[in-house]
Amino acid sequence: MPIGIAIVGSGLFAKEQHLPAVQAATDLQLTAIYSRSLKSAQDLASGTSSSSAVDLYSEDSGPGKSYADLLARADIEAVIIGLPILVQPEFIQKALLAGKHVLSEKPIAKDVATAQELVSWYQANVDPVKTVWAVAENWRYMTKLLFAAEQVRTLGAVRNFRVNVHSLMKPDNKYYLTSWRKTPAYQGGFLLDGGVHMVAALRLILGSEDPITTVSAQSQQLQEYLPPVDTVDAVVKTQSGASGVVSLSWGSSFSDNVFEFACEKGMVRVHFDGVTVNGVDHPIEFDGKGVGPEVAEFARTIVHGRPVEKRQSPGEALADLGVLEGMLRSGEQDGERIQLRETYIQ
C-alpha cells in the first residue's frame, strides 16, 4: 500500500519538480498539501489528476486546516518540505516530533551554526530508525554528474580541478521574483540558494575519500539588485593536497557551466552537452533534474525501514553548506584562508 505523503510548500519547485516526482513514485500517495495561503495550495493541487482527492491546509483556511492538523493525521506518514530557507527548520522539527518522515529541501539551513543545532536536536530527540530525516540535493542524482564521478574514479587520484558556473540572474526571472529570494535575509543570496548545488556536484565527483579542507576566496556584488553578494572566486584544497578553483556567479555576463578534473591517468570535463573523458565525448541526454529518483529513493528508505541513504543524509548536506559558507566567510575577510571543521568534512 502506498505511503501517504504531504507536500509542504507550493512554490515553483514544488509545482515543477516535487509534484511530478510524487505522482511518479509508485510507493507514494499524495494525500495533502500545505501552503501559506489556500490559493497557492489550490494552485498546486490543480496539477494533480484528481485535486478533490488531495486535502488542502493553509494558514488562512480556518480551524482544522493548520500545519498541526495535517501532522496529526495518521494516514500521512511523510512530508516533503520546500519552504523559504529561514522557516524550514521550524517545520522540519514539528514534522519529526509528530513522527513523520521528512525530506527537506537544500540548503539544510541558512548557516552552519543553525544546521549543526538542527542536526544535534534531531540526534537527541528523534529515533532515526523509526523516523527518517533526509535532505534533498537533486544534483547528486543527475546522470551526467554520476557518470563523471565514475570516470574520475577510473583515472586515479585527482590532482587539479576547476569549476566555472556563471550566469546572469535577471530581474524578470521567475525565481528572482520570489519575494524571499529577491530580498534575502540570509548569507550569500543566490550563492547560497543555488551555489550549494555546485558544491554538492564538486564533492560528488571528488569523492568522500578526499574532502575539501581549506578555502580562500574573494567575493563581490556585480548587480545591485542581487544582495548581499552574487559572485565568489575561491581557491580550494583537498585533504590529499589537490587544489582547484571554484568560480560561481549569478551576476555575471559570462555563461559557463564547466567542471574539469585533471587526474593521474587523464582528464574529465563536464559541460553543457555531456562529459568528455580524455578527449572522447560522451553526449548524455538530459533526463531531468534528479528529483524523481531522489523522491523515489526517499520512499524506498521508508518502505524498507532502512537508514537514510548517505547522499540524502543531513551530514552530507551540512558538508555542502560548510564548504560554501567557508567561501563566503573568506570573501568577507578579503581572502583569509579558512580551515573547514572536521564536523562537516564528510
Disulfide bonds with the S-S distance in Angstrom:
none
